[in-house]
Amino acid sequence: MTKKFFILATIVFLLFASPPLILAIYQGEVKDIMVISLIIIIVFSITTYEFVRRKAK
C-alpha cells in the first residue's frame, strides 16, 4: 500500500463515515456515537497496521 493510496483510503472512508457521526452528535444519540466511533477507530487501526506492515517489507 502506497502512501498516496493510504491517504486516499482514509479520506474516502471519512467522507462516508462522517455524516452519520455528525448526525448522531447533533441528535445526542450517545450509543450511536460510541458505535460509529468504535468502527472508525477499528478501520483506521487495520488500515494503518497494513500500511506500516507493508512499508516495512
PyMOL Python script that loads the backbone (N, CA, C, O; Angstrom):
from pymol import cmd

cmd.read_pdbstr("""\
ATOM      1  N   MET A   1       0.851  -1.168   0.000  1.00  0.00           N
ATOM      2  CA  MET A   1       0.000   0.000   0.000  1.00  0.00           C
ATOM      3  C   MET A   1       0.900   1.234   0.000  1.00  0.00           C
ATOM      4  O   MET A   1       1.746   1.401   0.878  1.00  0.00           O
ATOM      5  N   THR A   2       0.706   2.077  -0.979  1.00  0.00           N
ATOM      6  CA  THR A   2       1.500   3.293  -1.065  1.00  0.00           C
ATOM      7  C   THR A   2       0.920   4.358  -0.136  1.00  0.00           C
ATOM      8  O   THR A   2      -0.217   4.261   0.328  1.00  0.00           O
ATOM      9  N   LYS A   3       1.730   5.361   0.114  1.00  0.00           N
ATOM     10  CA  LYS A   3       1.280   6.447   0.983  1.00  0.00           C
ATOM     11  C   LYS A   3       0.098   7.181   0.348  1.00  0.00           C
ATOM     12  O   LYS A   3      -0.831   7.589   1.046  1.00  0.00           O
ATOM     13  N   LYS A   4       0.135   7.348  -0.969  1.00  0.00           N
ATOM     14  CA  LYS A   4      -0.955   8.025  -1.673  1.00  0.00           C
ATOM     15  C   LYS A   4      -2.261   7.243  -1.521  1.00  0.00           C
ATOM     16  O   LYS A   4      -3.313   7.830  -1.268  1.00  0.00           O
ATOM     17  N   PHE A   5      -2.192   5.928  -1.675  1.00  0.00           N
ATOM     18  CA  PHE A   5      -3.383   5.088  -1.526  1.00  0.00           C
ATOM     19  C   PHE A   5      -3.887   5.104  -0.089  1.00  0.00           C
ATOM     20  O   PHE A   5      -5.095   5.110   0.144  1.00  0.00           O
ATOM     21  N   PHE A   6      -2.978   5.112   0.866  1.00  0.00           N
ATOM     22  CA  PHE A   6      -3.352   5.161   2.281  1.00  0.00           C
ATOM     23  C   PHE A   6      -4.121   6.445   2.591  1.00  0.00           C
ATOM     24  O   PHE A   6      -5.160   6.406   3.249  1.00  0.00           O
ATOM     25  N   ILE A   7      -3.616   7.567   2.123  1.00  0.00           N
ATOM     26  CA  ILE A   7      -4.273   8.851   2.369  1.00  0.00           C
ATOM     27  C   ILE A   7      -5.618   8.901   1.650  1.00  0.00           C
ATOM     28  O   ILE A   7      -6.602   9.385   2.210  1.00  0.00           O
ATOM     29  N   LEU A   8      -5.668   8.404   0.410  1.00  0.00           N
ATOM     30  CA  LEU A   8      -6.920   8.396  -0.341  1.00  0.00           C
ATOM     31  C   LEU A   8      -7.974   7.516   0.340  1.00  0.00           C
ATOM     32  O   LEU A   8      -9.141   7.897   0.425  1.00  0.00           O
ATOM     33  N   ALA A   9      -7.564   6.352   0.820  1.00  0.00           N
ATOM     34  CA  ALA A   9      -8.492   5.456   1.513  1.00  0.00           C
ATOM     35  C   ALA A   9      -9.014   6.101   2.800  1.00  0.00           C
ATOM     36  O   ALA A   9     -10.190   5.960   3.136  1.00  0.00           O
ATOM     37  N   THR A  10      -8.155   6.794   3.505  1.00  0.00           N
ATOM     38  CA  THR A  10      -8.558   7.479   4.730  1.00  0.00           C
ATOM     39  C   THR A  10      -9.578   8.583   4.440  1.00  0.00           C
ATOM     40  O   THR A  10     -10.579   8.711   5.144  1.00  0.00           O
ATOM     41  N   ILE A  11      -9.319   9.368   3.410  1.00  0.00           N
ATOM     42  CA  ILE A  11     -10.228  10.464   3.061  1.00  0.00           C
ATOM     43  C   ILE A  11     -11.583   9.935   2.612  1.00  0.00           C
ATOM     44  O   ILE A  11     -12.622  10.447   3.029  1.00  0.00           O
ATOM     45  N   VAL A  12     -11.574   8.906   1.756  1.00  0.00           N
ATOM     46  CA  VAL A  12     -12.835   8.339   1.269  1.00  0.00           C
ATOM     47  C   VAL A  12     -13.635   7.743   2.422  1.00  0.00           C
ATOM     48  O   VAL A  12     -14.848   7.934   2.499  1.00  0.00           O
ATOM     49  N   PHE A  13     -12.966   7.026   3.317  1.00  0.00           N
ATOM     50  CA  PHE A  13     -13.672   6.448   4.447  1.00  0.00           C
ATOM     51  C   PHE A  13     -14.263   7.538   5.338  1.00  0.00           C
ATOM     52  O   PHE A  13     -15.392   7.403   5.810  1.00  0.00           O
ATOM     53  N   LEU A  14     -13.517   8.609   5.571  1.00  0.00           N
ATOM     54  CA  LEU A  14     -14.028   9.701   6.399  1.00  0.00           C
ATOM     55  C   LEU A  14     -15.227  10.388   5.752  1.00  0.00           C
ATOM     56  O   LEU A  14     -16.147  10.817   6.450  1.00  0.00           O
ATOM     57  N   LEU A  15     -15.224  10.495   4.434  1.00  0.00           N
ATOM     58  CA  LEU A  15     -16.356  11.103   3.746  1.00  0.00           C
ATOM     59  C   LEU A  15     -17.637  10.300   3.952  1.00  0.00           C
ATOM     60  O   LEU A  15     -18.721  10.875   4.055  1.00  0.00           O
ATOM     61  N   PHE A  16     -17.517   8.981   4.012  1.00  0.00           N
ATOM     62  CA  PHE A  16     -18.697   8.143   4.213  1.00  0.00           C
ATOM     63  C   PHE A  16     -19.046   7.949   5.685  1.00  0.00           C
ATOM     64  O   PHE A  16     -20.207   7.707   6.014  1.00  0.00           O
ATOM     65  N   ALA A  17     -18.063   8.052   6.574  1.00  0.00           N
ATOM     66  CA  ALA A  17     -18.315   7.807   7.998  1.00  0.00           C
ATOM     67  C   ALA A  17     -18.713   9.076   8.751  1.00  0.00           C
ATOM     68  O   ALA A  17     -19.346   8.995   9.804  1.00  0.00           O
ATOM     69  N   SER A  18     -18.355  10.222   8.235  1.00  0.00           N
ATOM     70  CA  SER A  18     -18.620  11.474   8.951  1.00  0.00           C
ATOM     71  C   SER A  18     -20.096  11.859   9.037  1.00  0.00           C
ATOM     72  O   SER A  18     -20.542  12.248  10.117  1.00  0.00           O
ATOM     73  N   PRO A  19     -20.879  11.771   7.957  1.00  0.00           N
ATOM     74  CA  PRO A  19     -22.284  12.201   8.082  1.00  0.00           C
ATOM     75  C   PRO A  19     -23.090  11.480   9.164  1.00  0.00           C
ATOM     76  O   PRO A  19     -23.807  12.145   9.911  1.00  0.00           O
ATOM     77  N   PRO A  20     -23.004  10.142   9.283  1.00  0.00           N
ATOM     78  CA  PRO A  20     -23.756   9.513  10.382  1.00  0.00           C
ATOM     79  C   PRO A  20     -23.256   9.944  11.760  1.00  0.00           C
ATOM     80  O   PRO A  20     -24.041  10.089  12.697  1.00  0.00           O
ATOM     81  N   LEU A  21     -21.941  10.148  11.874  1.00  0.00           N
ATOM     82  CA  LEU A  21     -21.384  10.581  13.151  1.00  0.00           C
ATOM     83  C   LEU A  21     -21.855  11.990  13.496  1.00  0.00           C
ATOM     84  O   LEU A  21     -22.242  12.254  14.634  1.00  0.00           O
ATOM     85  N   ILE A  22     -21.826  12.880  12.536  1.00  0.00           N
ATOM     86  CA  ILE A  22     -22.279  14.256  12.764  1.00  0.00           C
ATOM     87  C   ILE A  22     -23.773  14.276  13.118  1.00  0.00           C
ATOM     88  O   ILE A  22     -24.196  15.003  14.017  1.00  0.00           O
ATOM     89  N   LEU A  23     -24.553  13.481  12.409  1.00  0.00           N
ATOM     90  CA  LEU A  23     -25.987  13.412  12.691  1.00  0.00           C
ATOM     91  C   LEU A  23     -26.252  12.869  14.099  1.00  0.00           C
ATOM     92  O   LEU A  23     -27.118  13.376  14.813  1.00  0.00           O
ATOM     93  N   ALA A  24     -25.508  11.844  14.488  1.00  0.00           N
ATOM     94  CA  ALA A  24     -25.681  11.274  15.826  1.00  0.00           C
ATOM     95  C   ALA A  24     -25.282  12.274  16.904  1.00  0.00           C
ATOM     96  O   ALA A  24     -25.938  12.360  17.942  1.00  0.00           O
ATOM     97  N   ILE A  25     -24.218  13.026  16.668  1.00  0.00           N
ATOM     98  CA  ILE A  25     -23.799  14.043  17.635  1.00  0.00           C
ATOM     99  C   ILE A  25     -24.866  15.132  17.735  1.00  0.00           C
ATOM    100  O   ILE A  25     -25.201  15.586  18.829  1.00  0.00           O
ATOM    101  N   TYR A  26     -25.390  15.540  16.595  1.00  0.00           N
ATOM    102  CA  TYR A  26     -26.405  16.597  16.567  1.00  0.00           C
ATOM    103  C   TYR A  26     -27.671  16.172  17.321  1.00  0.00           C
ATOM    104  O   TYR A  26     -28.285  16.981  18.016  1.00  0.00           O
ATOM    105  N   GLN A  27     -28.060  14.885  17.176  1.00  0.00           N
ATOM    106  CA  GLN A  27     -29.269  14.398  17.838  1.00  0.00           C
ATOM    107  C   GLN A  27     -29.020  13.951  19.271  1.00  0.00           C
ATOM    108  O   GLN A  27     -29.968  13.705  20.016  1.00  0.00           O
ATOM    109  N   GLY A  28     -27.755  13.842  19.663  1.00  0.00           N
ATOM    110  CA  GLY A  28     -27.423  13.471  21.033  1.00  0.00           C
ATOM    111  C   GLY A  28     -27.552  11.987  21.321  1.00  0.00           C
ATOM    112  O   GLY A  28     -27.770  11.597  22.468  1.00  0.00           O
ATOM    113  N   GLU A  29     -27.420  11.159  20.305  1.00  0.00           N
ATOM    114  CA  GLU A  29     -27.509   9.700  20.472  1.00  0.00           C
ATOM    115  C   GLU A  29     -26.145   9.152  20.909  1.00  0.00           C
ATOM    116  O   GLU A  29     -25.276   8.897  20.076  1.00  0.00           O
ATOM    117  N   VAL A  30     -25.970   8.976  22.204  1.00  0.00           N
ATOM    118  CA  VAL A  30     -24.677   8.569  22.758  1.00  0.00           C
ATOM    119  C   VAL A  30     -24.289   7.165  22.288  1.00  0.00           C
ATOM    120  O   VAL A  30     -23.132   6.926  21.942  1.00  0.00           O
ATOM    121  N   LYS A  31     -25.237   6.247  22.274  1.00  0.00           N
ATOM    122  CA  LYS A  31     -24.947   4.877  21.865  1.00  0.00           C
ATOM    123  C   LYS A  31     -24.474   4.830  20.401  1.00  0.00           C
ATOM    124  O   LYS A  31     -23.516   4.128  20.078  1.00  0.00           O
ATOM    125  N   ASP A  32     -25.144   5.573  19.529  1.00  0.00           N
ATOM    126  CA  ASP A  32     -24.746   5.614  18.127  1.00  0.00           C
ATOM    127  C   ASP A  32     -23.372   6.249  17.953  1.00  0.00           C
ATOM    128  O   ASP A  32     -22.565   5.794  17.142  1.00  0.00           O
ATOM    129  N   ILE A  33     -23.116   7.297  18.716  1.00  0.00           N
ATOM    130  CA  ILE A  33     -21.812   7.960  18.648  1.00  0.00           C
ATOM    131  C   ILE A  33     -20.707   6.980  19.023  1.00  0.00           C
ATOM    132  O   ILE A  33     -19.671   6.927  18.361  1.00  0.00           O
ATOM    133  N   MET A  34     -20.925   6.202  20.089  1.00  0.00           N
ATOM    134  CA  MET A  34     -19.917   5.242  20.529  1.00  0.00           C
ATOM    135  C   MET A  34     -19.690   4.151  19.490  1.00  0.00           C
ATOM    136  O   MET A  34     -18.545   3.778  19.231  1.00  0.00           O
ATOM    137  N   VAL A  35     -20.752   3.638  18.896  1.00  0.00           N
ATOM    138  CA  VAL A  35     -20.628   2.564  17.903  1.00  0.00           C
ATOM    139  C   VAL A  35     -19.914   3.067  16.646  1.00  0.00           C
ATOM    140  O   VAL A  35     -19.000   2.408  16.150  1.00  0.00           O
ATOM    141  N   ILE A  36     -20.317   4.215  16.134  1.00  0.00           N
ATOM    142  CA  ILE A  36     -19.687   4.762  14.931  1.00  0.00           C
ATOM    143  C   ILE A  36     -18.225   5.099  15.200  1.00  0.00           C
ATOM    144  O   ILE A  36     -17.371   4.841  14.352  1.00  0.00           O
ATOM    145  N   SER A  37     -17.925   5.665  16.349  1.00  0.00           N
ATOM    146  CA  SER A  37     -16.540   5.990  16.699  1.00  0.00           C
ATOM    147  C   SER A  37     -15.695   4.729  16.809  1.00  0.00           C
ATOM    148  O   SER A  37     -14.548   4.707  16.361  1.00  0.00           O
ATOM    149  N   LEU A  38     -16.246   3.693  17.393  1.00  0.00           N
ATOM    150  CA  LEU A  38     -15.528   2.428  17.512  1.00  0.00           C
ATOM    151  C   LEU A  38     -15.234   1.838  16.130  1.00  0.00           C
ATOM    152  O   LEU A  38     -14.132   1.344  15.891  1.00  0.00           O
ATOM    153  N   ILE A  39     -16.195   1.885  15.235  1.00  0.00           N
ATOM    154  CA  ILE A  39     -15.983   1.388  13.871  1.00  0.00           C
ATOM    155  C   ILE A  39     -14.891   2.195  13.173  1.00  0.00           C
ATOM    156  O   ILE A  39     -14.030   1.624  12.504  1.00  0.00           O
ATOM    157  N   ILE A  40     -14.921   3.508  13.324  1.00  0.00           N
ATOM    158  CA  ILE A  40     -13.893   4.356  12.708  1.00  0.00           C
ATOM    159  C   ILE A  40     -12.513   4.015  13.255  1.00  0.00           C
ATOM    160  O   ILE A  40     -11.554   3.902  12.491  1.00  0.00           O
ATOM    161  N   ILE A  41     -12.406   3.852  14.559  1.00  0.00           N
ATOM    162  CA  ILE A  41     -11.120   3.517  15.178  1.00  0.00           C
ATOM    163  C   ILE A  41     -10.622   2.162  14.691  1.00  0.00           C
ATOM    164  O   ILE A  41      -9.436   2.018  14.395  1.00  0.00           O
ATOM    165  N   ILE A  42     -11.492   1.174  14.602  1.00  0.00           N
ATOM    166  CA  ILE A  42     -11.093  -0.164  14.145  1.00  0.00           C
ATOM    167  C   ILE A  42     -10.615  -0.122  12.698  1.00  0.00           C
ATOM    168  O   ILE A  42      -9.579  -0.701  12.369  1.00  0.00           O
ATOM    169  N   VAL A  43     -11.362   0.558  11.833  1.00  0.00           N
ATOM    170  CA  VAL A  43     -10.968   0.633  10.419  1.00  0.00           C
ATOM    171  C   VAL A  43      -9.639   1.367  10.265  1.00  0.00           C
ATOM    172  O   VAL A  43      -8.776   0.925   9.507  1.00  0.00           O
ATOM    173  N   PHE A  44      -9.465   2.478  10.970  1.00  0.00           N
ATOM    174  CA  PHE A  44      -8.196   3.194  10.891  1.00  0.00           C
ATOM    175  C   PHE A  44      -7.045   2.365  11.441  1.00  0.00           C
ATOM    176  O   PHE A  44      -5.939   2.415  10.903  1.00  0.00           O
ATOM    177  N   SER A  45      -7.282   1.612  12.495  1.00  0.00           N
ATOM    178  CA  SER A  45      -6.237   0.767  13.067  1.00  0.00           C
ATOM    179  C   SER A  45      -5.794  -0.305  12.082  1.00  0.00           C
ATOM    180  O   SER A  45      -4.599  -0.534  11.899  1.00  0.00           O
ATOM    181  N   ILE A  46      -6.756  -0.959  11.451  1.00  0.00           N
ATOM    182  CA  ILE A  46      -6.434  -2.013  10.482  1.00  0.00           C
ATOM    183  C   ILE A  46      -5.711  -1.417   9.275  1.00  0.00           C
ATOM    184  O   ILE A  46      -4.717  -1.975   8.810  1.00  0.00           O
ATOM    185  N   THR A  47      -6.200  -0.295   8.770  1.00  0.00           N
ATOM    186  CA  THR A  47      -5.575   0.342   7.615  1.00  0.00           C
ATOM    187  C   THR A  47      -4.158   0.794   7.933  1.00  0.00           C
ATOM    188  O   THR A  47      -3.247   0.589   7.130  1.00  0.00           O
ATOM    189  N   THR A  48      -3.964   1.401   9.087  1.00  0.00           N
ATOM    190  CA  THR A  48      -2.634   1.848   9.486  1.00  0.00           C
ATOM    191  C   THR A  48      -1.702   0.669   9.707  1.00  0.00           C
ATOM    192  O   THR A  48      -0.537   0.724   9.314  1.00  0.00           O
ATOM    193  N   TYR A  49      -2.190  -0.386  10.323  1.00  0.00           N
ATOM    194  CA  TYR A  49      -1.375  -1.587  10.537  1.00  0.00           C
ATOM    195  C   TYR A  49      -0.909  -2.163   9.208  1.00  0.00           C
ATOM    196  O   TYR A  49       0.261  -2.513   9.060  1.00  0.00           O
ATOM    197  N   GLU A  50      -1.817  -2.265   8.242  1.00  0.00           N
ATOM    198  CA  GLU A  50      -1.444  -2.787   6.923  1.00  0.00           C
ATOM    199  C   GLU A  50      -0.443  -1.877   6.229  1.00  0.00           C
ATOM    200  O   GLU A  50       0.479  -2.358   5.571  1.00  0.00           O
ATOM    201  N   PHE A  51      -0.616  -0.566   6.368  1.00  0.00           N
ATOM    202  CA  PHE A  51       0.299   0.379   5.755  1.00  0.00           C
ATOM    203  C   PHE A  51       1.705   0.232   6.345  1.00  0.00           C
ATOM    204  O   PHE A  51       2.687   0.184   5.605  1.00  0.00           O
ATOM    205  N   VAL A  52       1.799   0.163   7.651  1.00  0.00           N
ATOM    206  CA  VAL A  52       3.105   0.037   8.323  1.00  0.00           C
ATOM    207  C   VAL A  52       3.726  -1.323   8.018  1.00  0.00           C
ATOM    208  O   VAL A  52       4.929  -1.415   7.776  1.00  0.00           O
ATOM    209  N   ARG A  53       2.927  -2.360   8.026  1.00  0.00           N
ATOM    210  CA  ARG A  53       3.440  -3.704   7.775  1.00  0.00           C
ATOM    211  C   ARG A  53       3.998  -3.833   6.364  1.00  0.00           C
ATOM    212  O   ARG A  53       5.083  -4.381   6.173  1.00  0.00           O
ATOM    213  N   ARG A  54       3.267  -3.334   5.381  1.00  0.00           N
ATOM    214  CA  ARG A  54       3.735  -3.426   4.001  1.00  0.00           C
ATOM    215  C   ARG A  54       4.915  -2.503   3.725  1.00  0.00           C
ATOM    216  O   ARG A  54       5.758  -2.803   2.880  1.00  0.00           O
ATOM    217  N   LYS A  55       4.974  -1.384   4.435  1.00  0.00           N
ATOM    218  CA  LYS A  55       6.080  -0.459   4.257  1.00  0.00           C
ATOM    219  C   LYS A  55       7.381  -1.057   4.815  1.00  0.00           C
ATOM    220  O   LYS A  55       8.465  -0.784   4.301  1.00  0.00           O
ATOM    221  N   ALA A  56       7.264  -1.859   5.852  1.00  0.00           N
ATOM    222  CA  ALA A  56       8.440  -2.466   6.477  1.00  0.00           C
ATOM    223  C   ALA A  56       9.064  -3.564   5.621  1.00  0.00           C
ATOM    224  O   ALA A  56      10.240  -3.887   5.788  1.00  0.00           O
ATOM    225  N   LYS A  57       8.286  -4.138   4.705  1.00  0.00           N
ATOM    226  CA  LYS A  57       8.812  -5.227   3.880  1.00  0.00           C
ATOM    227  C   LYS A  57       9.705  -4.742   2.788  1.00  0.00           C
ATOM    228  O   LYS A  57      10.223  -5.545   2.012  1.00  0.00           O
TER     229      LYS A  57
END
""", "prot")
cmd.dss("prot")
cmd.show_as("cartoon", "prot")
cmd.util.cbc("prot")
cmd.orient("prot")
